[in-house]
């Protein structure tokens, strides 16, 4: 038992039921100190613990006692002949491998915290679950004791449940070990995909009320994530809240300066950077206030009192930020339902987490890297007669960062460090350009445009001209690139190619 929570109390109750106890090392000492009758495992195996504790339970007297099927006469005759006692319950939690990794321990310490005997006994007991109870969590103790006291045995329903939970424990433990070792010693995608996870919470429902849902975290993902954030106030998070919070956090992490993201249905409807987080939020919310109703907000700076007062004016589902000033919390917690999350970690490019992205499809998984292709504004390929001005170039850089986070087909209009129109998720790129123009209204005049993929026709450029766009950034690569370039020249626009696509399906 690496986690000895509740074990002394549980063992005392078992002992009172005339159940014989066997234990290893530290747990044995703890139970003896508590005055509980217990045998050390070496009394059963006839061998002392050896190799710095690497070998203590790996012995036939232990494993035959666990694995012998009570309903198979040959099994029972064999262990009787070998003078091996049947073991009816196995209570284990494993070496703290996860905790050792998370504290940044050297590889040798990590390896020493790979449990061998524990998973072997868990799997053996789970395999023989009709005869052997296997407990892997202190939360199971009460139900087991209750049945033992009432019936003197455990029913098959509980034994089956304990078995299933045990295999989840060993599967997740092996997944953690596999992920940690593959990350250090291998390249590319593994031959299978172990995904370590820990349940954060059950959710009220999924995307819709008729769907059940739960939220899991990857224990090895570092830094600022929704899963590791602390909820300070408000209703419990919903499935859709978590999706929007994750996406908003992802966007805000791209920006150094104080930045606010206003998120709705996994697409930003507002984004701005400014000298203060207050100015960033006010500007961001004003991009599309109609769509922002019921939004999720991410701030990449501490939420101060002035910003909190402004946010409190609107109907907002959730706010995530590195922290909240005490006065800001007092203001925002007056709204009963708003969810407030603190990342307890900075939000910015230096905190960017690069890990494989996974999408579930029926019967399989799609896995891809998360390698953002950096662009150097000074080395963009100018393809039009007119090159962008320095002011346009800066705005184009901001627009490109925004476009790569908007669902494709994505077209965005930007002035300086603020969005003015966002067109997302349309089947036609020109439709996205039209939506962004309508959303931006007169504010698009003098803006720049970013497109997450090339223009298949010139119509998207013509639409940008109607909006008053002066410069465009796009990947290039269409067989009709020259048509788009010619259209830009006709409208006296500057156009630059990045050479990389940032399509988000």
C-alpha positions in Angstrom: 0.0 0.0 0.0 1.8 3.1 -1.2 -1.3 5.1 -0.2 -2.2 3.9 3.3 -5.3 6.0 3.7 -7.9 4.1 5.7 -6.0 0.8 5.6 -5.4 0.5 9.4 -9.1 1.0 10.1 -10.1 -1.4 7.4 -7.6 -4.0 8.5 -8.9 -3.7 12.1 -12.4 -4.4 10.9 -11.2 -7.4 8.9 -9.3 -8.8 11.8 -12.4 -8.5 14.0 -14.2 -10.8 11.5 -11.4 -13.4 12.1 -9.9 -12.8 8.7 -6.1 -13.6 8.6 -4.0 -10.7 7.3 -0.7 -10.9 5.4 1.2 -7.8 4.5 4.5 -6.4 3.1 7.1 -4.0 4.5 5.7 -0.6 5.5 2.1 -1.6 5.7 3.0 -4.6 7.9 4.9 -2.3 10.3 1.9 0.2 10.4 -0.6 -2.6 11.2 1.7 -4.0 13.9 2.0 -0.5 15.4 -1.8 -0.3 15.5 -1.9 -3.6 17.4 -3.5 -5.5 14.5 -2.6 -9.2 14.1 -0.8 -9.5 10.8 1.8 -11.9 9.2 4.7 -10.6 7.1 4.7 -11.9 3.6 8.1 -13.5 4.1 6.4 -15.9 6.6 4.2 -17.2 3.7 6.9 -17.3 1.0 9.8 -18.5 3.2 12.0 -15.8 1.6 12.9 -12.4 2.8 12.2 -9.3 0.7 15.2 -8.9 -1.6 16.8 -6.8 -4.2 15.8 -3.5 -2.5 12.2 -4.6 -2.3 11.9 -5.5 -6.0 11.0 -9.1 -5.0 8.7 -9.8 -2.1 5.4 -11.2 -3.4 6.5 -12.9 -6.6 6.3 -16.4 -5.3 4.0 -19.5 -5.9 2.8 -19.4 -2.2 1.3 -16.0 -3.0 0.2 -16.4 -6.6 -1.1 -20.0 -6.3 -3.1 -18.9 -3.3 -4.7 -16.2 -5.4 -5.1 -18.0 -8.7 -6.4 -21.4 -7.5 -10.0 -21.8 -8.7 -12.2 -22.9 -5.8 -14.5 -24.7 -8.2 -11.8 -26.9 -9.7 -10.9 -29.8 -7.5 -7.5 -30.3 -9.0 -6.5 -26.7 -8.2 -7.6 -27.1 -4.6 -5.9 -30.5 -4.2 -2.7 -29.1 -5.6 -2.4 -26.1 -3.2 -3.4 -28.4 -0.3 -0.6 -30.9 -1.3 1.8 -28.0 -1.6 0.6 -26.6 1.8 -0.4 -23.3 0.1 -3.2 -21.4 1.7 -5.9 -19.9 -0.4 -5.9 -16.1 -0.5 -9.5 -14.6 -0.6 -8.8 -10.9 -0.8 -6.1 -8.7 -2.3 -5.8 -5.1 -1.3 -3.3 -3.1 -3.2 -2.5 0.4 -4.5 0.5 0.8 -6.6 3.9 2.5 -6.4 3.6 6.3 -7.0 4.8 6.2 -10.6 2.8 9.3 -11.6 3.8 11.4 -8.6 7.5 10.5 -9.3 7.2 11.6 -12.9 5.4 14.8 -12.1 8.0 15.9 -9.5 10.6 15.7 -12.3 12.6 12.8 -10.7 15.5 11.4 -12.7 15.0 8.3 -14.9 16.5 5.9 -12.4 13.9 7.0 -9.7 11.1 6.8 -12.2 12.1 3.2 -13.1 12.3 2.2 -9.5 8.7 3.4 -9.1 7.4 1.0 -11.7 5.5 -1.5 -9.7 5.9 -5.2 -10.7 4.4 -7.4 -7.9 1.4 -5.1 -7.3 0.0 -5.3 -10.9 0.8 -9.0 -11.0 -1.3 -9.6 -7.9 -4.1 -7.3 -9.0 -4.4 -9.1 -12.3 -4.2 -12.5 -10.7 -7.0 -11.7 -8.2 -9.1 -10.0 -11.0 -8.7 -13.1 -13.2 -10.0 -15.3 -10.3 -12.6 -12.7 -9.4 -15.4 -15.2 -8.6 -13.3 -16.5 -5.7 -11.0 -13.5 -4.8 -12.0 -9.9 -4.0 -9.5 -7.4 -5.4 -9.6 -3.9 -3.8 -7.6 -1.1 -5.5 -9.2 2.0 -3.9 -9.9 3.1 -0.3 -13.4 4.1 -1.6 -14.2 0.4 -1.9 -13.6 -0.5 1.7 -17.0 0.5 3.2 -19.1 -1.5 0.7 -16.9 -4.6 1.2 -17.1 -4.4 4.9 -20.9 -4.0 4.8 -21.4 -7.1 2.8 -18.9 -9.1 4.9 -20.7 -8.2 8.1 -24.1 -8.9 6.7 -23.4 -12.0 4.7 -20.0 -13.3 5.6 -19.1 -13.1 1.9 -19.3 -10.8 -1.1 -21.9 -11.3 -3.8 -21.0 -11.8 -7.5 -22.2 -8.3 -8.5 -19.6 -6.7 -6.1 -16.9 -9.1 -7.0 -17.4 -8.4 -10.7 -17.4 -4.7 -10.2 -14.2 -4.9 -8.2 -12.6 -7.0 -11.0 -13.5 -4.5 -13.7 -12.2 -1.6 -11.6 -9.0 -3.5 -11.0 -8.3 -4.0 -14.7 -8.9 -0.3 -15.2 -6.2 0.4 -12.6 -3.6 -1.8 -14.2 -4.4 -0.6 -17.7 -4.1 3.1 -16.7 -0.9 2.4 -14.7 0.7 0.6 -17.7 -0.5 3.4 -20.0 1.3 6.0 -17.8 4.5 3.9 -17.9 4.3 3.3 -21.6 3.7 7.0 -22.4 6.5 8.2 -20.2 9.0 5.8 -21.7 7.9 6.2 -25.3 8.2 10.0 -25.0 11.8 9.7 -23.9 13.1 6.8 -26.0 11.0 6.7 -29.2 10.0 8.9 -32.1 6.9 9.0 -34.2 3.6 7.4 -33.4 3.5 4.3 -31.2 2.2 1.0 -32.6 -0.8 1.3 -30.2 -2.0 4.3 -28.3 -2.1 4.0 -24.5 -3.9 7.0 -23.1 -3.4 7.6 -19.3 -6.4 9.3 -17.8 -8.0 10.2 -14.5 -11.6 11.1 -14.1 -12.1 14.7 -13.1 -15.9 14.6 -12.8 -19.2 13.3 -14.1 -21.0 16.0 -16.1 -24.7 16.8 -16.0 -24.9 15.8 -19.6 -23.0 15.9 -22.9 -23.5 18.2 -25.9 -27.2 17.6 -25.4 -29.3 16.7 -22.3 -30.0 13.2 -23.7 -26.3 12.4 -23.7 -24.3 11.2 -20.6 -20.8 12.6 -20.2 -17.7 12.7 -18.0 -14.5 14.7 -18.0 -11.0 13.1 -17.8 -7.6 14.6 -17.5 -4.2 13.3 -18.7 -2.0 13.3 -15.6 1.1 14.0 -17.6 0.0 17.1 -19.4 1.8 20.0 -17.7 1.0 23.6 -17.2 -2.2 25.5 -17.7 -5.2 23.4 -18.8 -8.9 23.4 -18.0 -8.5 20.0 -16.3 -5.9 21.4 -13.9 -7.7 24.7 -13.3 -9.4 25.5 -10.0 -13.0 26.4 -10.2 -13.6 29.2 -7.7 -17.3 29.9 -8.2 -20.5 29.0 -10.1 -22.4 26.1 -11.4 -20.6 22.9 -12.4 -19.0 22.9 -15.8 -20.9 21.5 -18.7 -19.5 19.5 -21.6 -19.8 22.5 -23.9 -18.3 24.9 -21.3 -15.2 22.7 -21.2 -14.8 22.7 -25.0 -15.1 26.4 -25.2 -12.8 27.1 -22.3 -10.2 24.8 -23.7 -10.3 26.5 -27.1 -10.3 30.0 -25.6 -7.3 29.1 -23.5 -5.5 27.7 -26.6 -6.0 31.0 -28.4 -5.0 33.2 -25.6 -1.7 31.2 -25.2 -0.5 32.5 -28.6 -0.3 36.1 -27.4 2.3 37.9 -25.3 0.5 41.2 -24.7 -2.6 41.5 -22.5 -5.3 39.6 -24.5 -8.9 38.7 -24.2 -10.8 36.0 -26.1 -14.5 35.8 -26.3 -15.6 32.3 -27.3 -18.9 30.9 -28.6 -19.5 27.4 -29.8 -15.8 26.6 -30.2 -15.1 29.7 -32.3 -13.9 33.1 -31.2 -16.4 35.9 -31.7 -14.0 38.4 -30.3 -10.2 38.8 -29.9 -8.1 41.8 -28.9 -4.7 42.6 -27.4 -4.1 45.9 -25.7 -1.9 47.7 -23.1 -4.2 46.5 -20.3 -6.4 43.5 -19.9 -9.4 45.8 -19.3 -8.9 47.5 -22.7 -8.4 44.1 -24.3 -11.6 42.8 -22.9 -13.7 45.8 -23.8 -12.4 45.8 -27.4 -12.8 42.0 -27.7 -16.4 41.9 -26.5 -17.3 44.8 -28.9 -16.3 42.8 -32.0 -19.6 40.9 -32.0 -21.6 41.6 -28.9 -24.7 39.9 -30.3 -22.8 36.5 -30.7 -21.1 37.1 -27.3 -24.3 36.5 -25.4 -23.7 33.5 -23.2 -20.0 33.4 -24.1 -16.9 32.0 -22.5 -14.1 34.4 -21.8 -10.3 33.8 -21.4 -8.0 36.5 -20.1 -4.2 36.0 -20.3 -3.7 38.3 -17.4 -5.0 38.5 -13.8 -8.7 39.7 -13.8 -8.7 43.0 -12.0 -11.6 44.9 -10.5 -12.2 47.2 -13.4 -12.3 44.2 -15.9 -14.6 42.3 -13.5 -17.0 45.2 -13.3 -17.2 45.2 -17.1 -17.7 41.5 -17.5 -20.4 41.6 -14.8 -22.5 43.7 -17.1 -23.1 40.8 -19.5 -24.5 37.3 -19.5 -21.3 35.2 -19.5 -21.1 31.4 -19.0 -17.5 31.2 -17.7 -14.3 33.1 -17.3 -10.8 31.6 -17.1 -7.7 33.6 -16.1 -4.4 33.0 -14.4 -6.0 34.5 -11.3 -8.6 37.0 -10.0 -8.0 40.0 -7.7 -9.9 39.6 -4.4 -12.1 42.6 -5.3 -12.8 41.1 -8.7 -13.9 37.9 -7.2 -16.3 39.8 -4.8 -17.8 41.5 -7.8 -18.2 38.5 -10.0 -19.4 36.0 -7.4 -22.5 38.2 -7.0 -23.6 36.5 -10.2 -24.7 33.1 -8.9 -24.1 30.9 -11.9 -21.0 32.3 -13.6 -18.2 29.8 -13.6 -14.8 31.3 -12.6 -11.7 29.2 -13.2 -8.1 30.0 -12.1 -5.3 28.3 -14.1 -2.8 28.9 -11.3 -0.3 29.1 -14.1 0.7 31.9 -16.6 -1.0 32.0 -20.0 1.3 32.9 -22.9 3.5 31.5 -25.7 6.2 30.2 -23.3 3.5 28.1 -21.7 2.4 26.5 -24.9 1.9 22.7 -24.6 2.8 20.6 -27.6 1.1 17.2 -27.5 -0.5 15.0 -30.1 -4.1 15.9 -31.0 -6.7 13.1 -31.0 -10.0 12.9 -32.7 -12.4 10.0 -32.2 -14.1 8.6 -35.3 -16.4 5.5 -35.3 -14.2 2.5 -34.8 -10.9 4.4 -34.5 -8.8 7.4 -33.6 -7.1 10.0 -35.6 -3.9 11.3 -34.1 -1.8 14.2 -35.3 1.1 16.3 -34.1 0.5 19.8 -32.8 3.5 21.4 -34.5 2.6 25.0 -35.2 4.6 26.4 -38.1 6.0 29.7 -37.1 6.0 32.5 -39.7 8.6 35.3 -39.9 6.7 38.5 -40.9 9.9 39.8 -42.6 10.2 36.7 -44.8 6.7 36.3 -46.1 6.4 36.0 -49.8 5.0 39.2 -51.3 3.1 38.1 -54.5 1.4 41.4 -55.4 2.7 44.6 -57.0 2.3 46.4 -53.6 4.0 45.1 -50.5 2.2 45.5 -47.2 3.1 48.5 -45.0 4.7 48.0 -41.6 1.3 48.7 -40.0 -0.4 46.2 -42.3 2.3 43.6 -41.7 1.8 43.8 -37.9 -2.0 43.4 -38.4 -1.5 40.5 -40.8 0.6 38.7 -38.1 -2.2 39.1 -35.6 -4.8 38.0 -38.1 -2.9 34.8 -39.0 -2.7 33.9 -35.3 -6.5 34.3 -35.1 -7.3 32.5 -38.4 -5.5 29.3 -37.3 -7.9 28.9 -34.4 -11.1 29.5 -36.3 -13.0 26.5 -37.8 -12.5 26.1 -41.5 -13.3 27.6 -43.9 -11.9 30.5 -41.9 -11.7 34.2 -43.0 -11.0 36.9 -40.5 -10.7 40.7 -40.7 -8.3 42.5 -38.3 -7.3 46.1 -37.5 -4.1 46.5 -35.5 -4.4 44.0 -32.6 -8.2 43.4 -32.7 -10.6 41.4 -34.8 -13.3 43.3 -36.6 -15.0 40.4 -38.4 -14.8 36.6 -38.2 -16.2 34.1 -40.7 -16.1 30.6 -39.5 -17.0 27.0 -40.5 -18.6 27.6 -43.9 -18.5 25.1 -46.8 -17.5 27.9 -49.2 -14.6 30.3 -48.5 -16.4 33.2 -50.1 -19.3 32.7 -47.7 -16.9 33.0 -44.8 -15.6 36.2 -46.3 -19.1 37.5 -46.7 -20.1 36.6 -43.1 -17.0 38.3 -41.7 -17.8 41.4 -43.7 -21.4 41.5 -42.5 -20.3 40.9 -38.9 -17.7 43.7 -39.1 -19.9 46.2 -40.8 -18.2 49.6 -41.4 -15.4 48.5 -39.1 -13.9 46.4 -41.8 -12.8 49.4 -43.9 -9.1 49.6 -43.7 -8.7 46.2 -42.2 -6.5 43.3 -43.3 -7.7 39.7 -44.1 -6.3 36.3 -43.1 -7.5 33.1 -44.8 -6.5 29.7 -43.2 -6.2 28.1 -46.6 -5.8 29.2 -50.2 -8.5 30.9 -52.3 -9.8 28.5 -54.9 -11.3 31.4 -56.8 -10.8 35.1 -56.9 -14.3 35.7 -55.4 -13.0 35.7 -51.9 -10.6 38.5 -52.7 -13.3 40.5 -54.4 -15.4 40.1 -51.3 -12.6 41.4 -49.2 -12.4 44.5 -51.5 -16.1 45.2 -50.7 -15.2 45.1 -47.0 -12.4 47.7 -47.6 -9.6 45.3 -46.9 -6.1 46.6 -47.8 -3.9 43.5 -47.3 -4.3 39.7 -47.3 -2.3 36.9 -45.8 -3.0 33.4 -47.0 -1.0 30.1 -47.5 -1.1 30.1 -51.4 -0.9 26.9 -53.3 -4.0 27.0 -55.5 -3.8 26.3 -59.2 -5.7 29.6 -59.5 -3.3 31.6 -57.3 -2.6 34.0 -60.1 -6.3 34.8 -60.4 -6.4 35.8 -56.7 -3.1 37.8 -57.1 -4.5 39.6 -60.1 -7.7 40.4 -58.2 -5.6 41.8 -55.3 -3.6 44.0 -57.7 -6.8 45.3 -59.3 -8.0 46.4 -55.9 -4.5 47.8 -54.9 -4.2 45.3 -52.1 -1.0 43.8 -50.8 -1.0 40.0 -50.6 1.5 37.7 -48.9 1.8 33.9 -48.9 2.9 32.0 -45.8 3.4 28.7 -47.6 1.7 26.7 -44.8 -2.0 26.0 -44.3 -3.7 26.2 -40.8 -6.9 24.4 -41.7 -8.9 23.4 -38.6 -11.6 20.8 -39.5 
